[in-house]
Amino acid sequence: MKKTAILYKPVSLTFGTAGGLLAGAAFKRVWRFLGHDDTDAPNATDEDRRWGEVLLAAAIQGAIFALVKAAVDRGGATAVRRLTGAWPT
């Protein structure tokens, strides 16, 4: 295993955890901004929620999590390259 890969693993895990927390908070803010002040985002199995509301929440949540994950992964790889001079693989 390359030295950069060994260094990248703990960076990736740490940033991934922080990114997940950040993405969750961002989704809650977006959901409230869309007019759902008093309710949590629906789960797929919430019987009293409409299909459209469930699917919209899932699409927004997925987009936010994917964006944050890509930003965190790219930032972590860039940080490792700055420290070691090599891009992690």
Secondary structure, DSSP 8 states (H G I E B T S, - for coil): --HHHHHHHHHHHHHHHHHHHHHHHHHHHHHHHTT-TTS----TT-TTS-HHHHHHHHHHHHHHHHHHHHHHHHHHHHHHHHHHSS---
